[in-house]
Amino acid sequence: MPLTADANGVFPIAPTPFFDNGDIDKSSIDRMVDFYLECGSTGMTVLGQLGEAPKLEYCESLDIASQVIQRAQKLPVIVGVSAPGFASMRALTHEVMDRGAAGVMIAPPNTLRTDDQIVNYYHQAVDAIGGDVPFVLQDYPLTFSVQMSPPVIRRIVTELPSCVMLKHEDWPGLEKISTLRNFEAQGTMRHISIMVGNNGLFLEYELARGADGANTGYAFPDMLCDVVRMTKAGQIEEAHDLFDAHLPLLRYEQQPGVGLAVRKYVMMKRGILTSAAQRKPAAPMSEKARVEVDNLLKRLARYDRRADV
């Protein structure tokens, strides 16, 4: 099924499992996808910013995406296809869509500065991949240094019908969500799915502002699924309590540079990954960081037994 503007729930950003020697760990990919299915995910994303996509060869990217799509059964899979040039973006997009991907995610290059440059870039990207391919607009200024104002997002959504989802990772960004939903209420922008990133660091309030769920990583995506589910069921205080218990670890994992190492380490301890290895160049965890994360897990386990690893 192609990705639509009605997508909601939790689409975990999947890390790429590696063995210590840098080889891709295919068994861990299957185990990870099975885990995402079991914990209530409504979709998933591969080859994202923390999927170490730039460290992969083209054939590796295609193999990983294909394995996840096949293993995910009927769950929609979004594939990150961001690339310096449109030729490789087009090639990977067509290959993964032929294999059953639901859509692709496109991040802006960090050379874009003006509103017109941003909008024109996405016009060119759609020209390259085809207007029939649903795409996710990734708004992550903290990493890409590209500032997308709500009017710019509205222009992209209005001018490009294949844009069906915003991956909202601006920070602070609560007012941006409110502004976009107000555009919809006023009839000046069609509805799109808004899924939040940043580890879901502000998830409870982003949901209250009109976000449809989370498209992000975290070593406990099952918690994110629980918070979204509880919020929809009206269990607001219970959702806040669960989220608050995880917030210290969420915050720790959100640190630039070390965050992926922390996530993989915890996922290894949970039995999802065989190894916490990253492909070089990498920023491995120090022994002090491991002690700190173990302490955070121990404290979290007092409230959520899933952290008792």
VENRAMO-V360292 format. One record per residue. PSI is psi as a letter, one per 20 degrees, with the letter a starting at -180 (none if undefined). OMEGA is omega as a letter, one per 40 degrees, with the letter a starting at -180 (none if undefined). D_FIRST is the distance of its C-alpha to the first C-alpha in Angstrom with 2 decimals. Layout:
psi:omega:d_first
PSI:OMEGA:D_FIRST
PSI:OMEGA:D_FIRST
This chain:
psi:omega:d_first
p:i:0.00
q:i:3.80
p:a:6.53
r:i:8.74
i:i:12.43
j:a:12.30
q:a:11.28
r:i:14.24
c:a:16.06
p:i:16.67
n:a:14.93
q:i:17.86
o:a:18.97
p:i:19.69
r:i:23.12
o:a:23.80
p:i:26.15
q:i:29.31
r:a:32.44
h:a:35.73
j:i:36.36
i:i:33.21
q:i:31.28
p:a:27.62
n:a:27.44
h:i:24.66
h:i:25.67
h:i:25.28
g:i:21.74
g:a:20.84
h:i:23.00
g:i:21.52
g:i:17.87
g:i:19.26
g:i:21.14
h:i:18.26
g:a:16.51
h:a:19.88
j:i:20.79
j:i:18.00
q:i:15.68
i:i:12.47
a:i:11.14
r:a:13.31
p:i:14.66
q:i:16.67
k:i:19.45
a:a:20.33
h:i:23.91
j:i:25.02
j:i:23.13
k:a:26.14
h:a:24.09
i:a:27.26
i:a:29.05
q:i:26.73
q:a:27.29
g:a:24.59
h:i:24.19
g:i:24.03
g:a:21.23
g:i:19.20
g:a:20.21
g:i:19.35
g:a:15.83
g:a:15.32
g:a:16.97
g:a:14.99
g:a:11.55
g:a:13.17
h:a:14.96
i:i:12.29
d:a:10.94
j:i:7.64
p:a:8.38
p:i:6.72
p:i:9.43
p:a:11.22
p:i:13.96
p:a:17.28
j:a:18.62
p:a:21.74
q:i:24.67
h:a:28.17
r:a:27.45
h:a:24.75
g:i:25.22
h:i:23.89
g:a:21.08
g:a:20.05
g:a:20.47
g:i:18.46
g:a:15.57
h:a:15.46
g:a:15.91
h:i:13.18
h:i:10.54
h:a:12.01
i:i:11.68
j:i:7.96
q:i:8.18
h:a:5.94
a:a:9.25
q:i:12.97
p:a:15.94
p:i:19.21
q:a:22.55
q:i:25.62
q:a:28.56
j:i:31.64
i:a:33.68
p:a:32.31
g:a:34.85
r:i:34.87
g:a:32.39
h:i:32.35
g:a:31.76
g:a:28.66
g:a:27.18
h:i:28.25
g:a:26.68
h:i:23.17
g:a:23.92
h:i:24.89
g:i:21.88
h:i:19.55
h:a:21.99
g:a:21.68
i:a:17.95
p:a:17.13
i:i:16.37
j:a:12.96
o:i:11.68
p:i:10.74
q:i:13.47
p:i:15.19
o:a:18.89
o:a:20.94
n:a:24.22
m:a:26.48
h:a:30.02
h:i:31.78
g:a:30.47
i:i:29.81
k:i:32.78
o:a:30.90
o:i:31.49
o:i:28.90
r:i:30.48
g:i:28.61
h:i:29.73
g:i:28.31
g:i:24.88
g:i:25.21
g:a:26.15
g:a:23.13
g:a:20.75
g:a:22.81
i:a:23.29
n:a:19.85
h:a:17.10
i:i:14.41
o:a:15.68
i:a:13.48
q:i:14.93
p:i:18.45
o:a:19.33
o:a:22.73
k:i:25.39
q:a:28.48
o:e:31.47
q:a:32.99
j:a:30.03
g:a:30.23
h:i:31.82
g:i:29.12
g:i:26.49
g:a:28.95
g:a:29.62
g:i:26.03
h:i:25.51
h:i:28.86
g:i:27.71
g:a:24.94
h:i:27.56
i:i:29.88
j:a:27.40
i:i:27.79
p:i:24.24
r:a:20.89
p:i:18.92
r:i:16.74
p:i:15.68
o:i:18.65
p:a:18.33
q:i:21.65
c:i:23.01
k:a:26.61
j:a:26.15
k:a:25.57
h:i:29.30
k:a:29.47
g:a:26.49
g:a:28.36
h:i:29.72
h:i:26.60
g:i:24.84
h:i:27.92
i:i:27.69
j:i:24.20
q:a:21.82
i:a:18.59
b:a:18.94
p:i:19.43
m:a:17.84
r:i:20.86
r:i:22.83
q:a:25.62
i:i:27.20
m:i:26.45
h:i:22.80
h:i:23.46
g:i:25.93
g:i:23.48
g:a:21.20
g:a:24.39
g:i:25.51
g:a:22.35
g:a:22.41
h:i:26.17
g:i:26.07
h:a:23.72
i:i:26.11
j:i:29.05
m:a:30.56
g:a:31.34
h:i:34.48
h:i:33.09
g:i:30.14
g:a:32.73
g:i:34.90
g:a:32.26
g:a:31.18
h:i:34.85
h:a:35.56
i:a:33.01
g:i:34.02
g:i:36.77
h:i:34.53
g:a:31.69
g:a:34.33
g:a:35.74
h:a:32.45
i:a:31.78
p:i:34.83
q:i:34.23
g:a:34.92
i:a:35.37
g:a:32.19
h:i:30.06
g:i:33.03
g:a:33.29
g:a:29.64
h:i:29.78
g:a:33.16
h:i:32.03
h:i:28.92
g:i:31.37
h:i:33.70
i:i:30.96
j:a:30.40
g:i:26.90
q:i:28.19
h:a:31.12
q:i:32.54
j:a:32.48
q:i:33.14
q:i:31.88
p:a:32.19
q:e:35.21
q:a:36.03
r:i:35.50
n:a:37.11
q:i:37.87
q:i:39.01
r:i:42.74
h:i:44.50
h:i:45.24
h:i:41.59
g:i:40.81
g:a:43.57
g:i:42.22
g:i:38.67
h:i:40.14
g:i:42.19
g:i:39.23
g:i:37.42
g:i:40.60
g:i:40.94
h:a:37.32
i:i:37.76
h:a:40.39
h:a:37.68
o:a:34.51
i:i:35.27
i:i:32.13
i:a:34.14
m:a:36.90
none:none:36.17
